[in-house]
Amino acid sequence: MVGAQQIDRVRRRGGACRQVRGPTRIHCGPVNSPPPGNTCMPHGALAAVAGNGCRGGRCHEPERGSSCPRRTYSPTAADRRWKPSSSRRRPPPGPGKLLVAVRAAGVNPVDWKLRNGYTRPGSEPPQYPAVFGSEAAGVVEQVGPGVDEFAVGDAVFGNPLTGGYAEYTLMPVAVTAHKPEGLSFTDAAALPVAAATAYDGIRQLDPAPGSTLLINGAGGGVGVAAVQLARHFGVRVIGTASAAKKDFVESLGAVHVPAGPGVVDRVRAVAPDGVDAVYDLVGGDALRAVAELLTDRKRLISAGGKPLAVELGGAAVVRARTAAVLDEVARLAVSGAFRTYVTQTYPLAEAATALRAVESGHTRGKIVIEVAAA
Ligand SMILES: NC(=O)c1ccc[n+]([C@@H]2O[C@H](COP(=O)([O-])OP(=O)(O)OC[C@H]3O[C@@H](n4cnc5c(N)ncnc54)[C@H](OP(=O)(O)O)[C@@H]3O)[C@@H](O)[C@H]2O)c1
């Protein structure tokens, strides 16, 4: 049971509230339905941080169309400790870390997967309520011991350690780079996960100029960057996406092929000599279908369905996660080699809505939470 002031604070932190029993009994948590095939959403959870949270339980990384075990949720006393302490809001940076005042945070599918119970391989399960957000940009507020590369007041972007959907976050210098002046905080916040994954994948496949690359899921955050980068490197790109994204995908420089049943025939129609490589960003049946296009499955990589790609004879995208790659994607963005295509922005108070939009699986380009005015 929470009071009106708490509800107000929950809302301001991006939580969603619904009244379930009379005027004083309010439960907070996601109010939308679980996406089709995904039953990991907590029910009536008192999850009050931005993006909401679910408690306990595990599920496999939910690829689109897969199902996760249903878990029931009972709020505990710990859940009610949702209000971050002042030290949590401005955590002191340890060695090799920066305290960053966040200006913008990118929203990625991994955020809702973590909310729904996914645990990154080799990582501890998130403690819920949790703060999400794997990419952010902001201004250095404090530097930890041993940090020479950055100073207070520097504009930076990178992979936060403590979640980007926040006013302050910690960033390890190993995955932080200086934000070029020619790049807004909003655009810089879209680089560390989406654009860097696009860059890593294209480098991994290393397609020859003039060869044909199929990008499966060309209209999303990773896809838009991957299409443009491949084109920048002189590669012919075929991009699958929904019919509604035809003009968008073509504007990026790709040949658009509508996704869905029959996609293989449609790709063969526009590439009668076949495709030389596939970069999948969707997973599931859509990955299984396009894998058929390759006789040499070593030319298949996936960010959207990594275990399935391996099962099909391909590979998972290998993420570099280095400051050098962040510098390089920023340089490419400033040079005009690609644009981030941030198509929607939300204030921090609407982080839960932003997360649900990405969870829909059909957003266009990138969605970014703008935390504070630049
Ligand atoms: N470290 C990593 O390994 C890493 C990093 C980043 C992302 N990822 C993963 O890579 C995937 C893509 O990430 P993202 O940020 O690009 O996601 P996103 O922004 O949600 O984009 C996904 C795109 O896929 C399209 N799509 C959905 N079903 C499709 C189908 N059957 N065929 C073709 N396109 C389809 C959607 O648009 P339309 O259906 O409307 O065309 C959407 O634009 C996610 O699974 C994410 O978790 C992994």
The ligand as an SDF file (V2000), in Angstrom:
LIG
                    3D

 48 52  0  0  0  0  0  0  0  0999 V2000
   25.4530   -7.1570  -27.1600 N   0  0  0  0  0  0  0  0  0  0  0  0
   24.6230   -7.6570  -28.0040 C   0  0  0  0  0  0  0  0  0  0  0  0
   24.7750   -8.7820  -28.3650 O   0  0  0  0  0  0  0  0  0  0  0  0
   23.4540   -6.8580  -28.5010 C   0  0  0  0  0  0  0  0  0  0  0  0
   23.5340   -5.4700  -28.5800 C   0  0  0  0  0  0  0  0  0  0  0  0
   22.4570   -4.7690  -29.1140 C   0  0  0  0  0  0  0  0  0  0  0  0
   21.3030   -5.4440  -29.4880 C   0  0  0  0  0  0  0  0  0  0  0  0
   21.2430   -6.7850  -29.3350 N   0  0  0  0  0  0  0  0  0  0  0  0
   20.0220   -7.5240  -29.7120 C   0  0  0  0  0  0  0  0  0  0  0  0
   19.8130   -7.3440  -31.1080 O   0  0  0  0  0  0  0  0  0  0  0  0
   18.4260   -7.2910  -31.3690 C   0  0  0  0  0  0  0  0  0  0  0  0
   18.0870   -6.0140  -32.1400 C   0  0  0  0  0  0  0  0  0  0  0  0
   18.3680   -4.8960  -31.3150 O   0  0  0  0  0  0  0  0  0  0  0  0
   17.7990   -3.4600  -31.7010 P   0  0  0  0  0  0  0  0  0  0  0  0
   18.2900   -2.5050  -30.7080 O   0  0  0  0  0  0  0  0  0  0  0  0
   18.0270   -3.1830  -33.1470 O   0  0  0  0  0  0  0  0  0  0  0  0
   16.2250   -3.7220  -31.4880 O   0  0  0  0  0  0  0  0  0  0  0  0
   14.9990   -2.8200  -31.9540 P   0  0  0  0  0  0  0  0  0  0  0  0
   15.4110   -1.3960  -31.9980 O   0  0  0  0  0  0  0  0  0  0  0  0
   13.8520   -3.2370  -31.1350 O   0  0  0  0  0  0  0  0  0  0  0  0
   14.7760   -3.2500  -33.4610 O   0  0  0  0  0  0  0  0  0  0  0  0
   14.3640   -4.5010  -33.8380 C   0  0  0  0  0  0  0  0  0  0  0  0
   13.7860   -4.3660  -35.2460 C   0  0  0  0  0  0  0  0  0  0  0  0
   13.4800   -5.6530  -35.7400 O   0  0  0  0  0  0  0  0  0  0  0  0
   12.3640   -5.5020  -36.6090 C   0  0  0  0  0  0  0  0  0  0  0  0
   11.7180   -6.7980  -36.7230 N   0  0  0  0  0  0  0  0  0  0  0  0
   10.9110   -7.4360  -35.8360 C   0  0  0  0  0  0  0  0  0  0  0  0
   10.5550   -8.6340  -36.3260 N   0  0  0  0  0  0  0  0  0  0  0  0
   11.1500   -8.7520  -37.5420 C   0  0  0  0  0  0  0  0  0  0  0  0
   11.1920   -9.7710  -38.5430 C   0  0  0  0  0  0  0  0  0  0  0  0
   10.5230  -10.9100  -38.4130 N   0  0  0  0  0  0  0  0  0  0  0  0
   11.9390   -9.5480  -39.6370 N   0  0  0  0  0  0  0  0  0  0  0  0
   12.6230   -8.3990  -39.8020 C   0  0  0  0  0  0  0  0  0  0  0  0
   12.6190   -7.3990  -38.9090 N   0  0  0  0  0  0  0  0  0  0  0  0
   11.9010   -7.5860  -37.7890 C   0  0  0  0  0  0  0  0  0  0  0  0
   11.5010   -4.4510  -35.9820 C   0  0  0  0  0  0  0  0  0  0  0  0
   10.8160   -3.6120  -36.8790 O   0  0  0  0  0  0  0  0  0  0  0  0
    9.7170   -4.0160  -37.9320 P   0  0  0  0  0  0  0  0  0  0  0  0
    9.1970   -5.3690  -37.5750 O   0  0  0  0  0  0  0  0  0  0  0  0
    8.6620   -2.9760  -37.7860 O   0  0  0  0  0  0  0  0  0  0  0  0
   10.4160   -3.9680  -39.2280 O   0  0  0  0  0  0  0  0  0  0  0  0
   12.5200   -3.5480  -35.2640 C   0  0  0  0  0  0  0  0  0  0  0  0
   12.7500   -2.3680  -35.9950 O   0  0  0  0  0  0  0  0  0  0  0  0
   17.7260   -7.4240  -30.0150 C   0  0  0  0  0  0  0  0  0  0  0  0
   17.4030   -8.7820  -29.8020 O   0  0  0  0  0  0  0  0  0  0  0  0
   18.7870   -6.9910  -29.0420 C   0  0  0  0  0  0  0  0  0  0  0  0
   18.6240   -7.5440  -27.7510 O   0  0  0  0  0  0  0  0  0  0  0  0
   22.2930   -7.5160  -28.8560 C   0  0  0  0  0  0  0  0  0  0  0  0
  1  2  1  0
  2  3  2  0
  2  4  1  0
  4  5  1  0
  4 48  2  0
  5  6  2  0
  6  7  1  0
  7  8  2  0
  8  9  1  0
  8 48  1  0
  9 10  1  0
  9 46  1  0
 10 11  1  0
 11 12  1  0
 11 44  1  0
 12 13  1  0
 13 14  1  0
 14 15  2  0
 14 16  1  0
 14 17  1  0
 17 18  1  0
 18 19  2  0
 18 20  1  0
 18 21  1  0
 21 22  1  0
 22 23  1  0
 23 24  1  0
 23 42  1  0
 24 25  1  0
 25 26  1  0
 25 36  1  0
 26 27  1  0
 26 35  1  0
 27 28  2  0
 28 29  1  0
 29 30  1  0
 29 35  2  0
 30 31  1  0
 30 32  2  0
 32 33  1  0
 33 34  2  0
 34 35  1  0
 36 37  1  0
 36 42  1  0
 37 38  1  0
 38 39  2  0
 38 40  1  0
 38 41  1  0
 42 43  1  0
 44 45  1  0
 44 46  1  0
 46 47  1  0
M  CHG  2   8   1  16  -1
M  END
$$$$
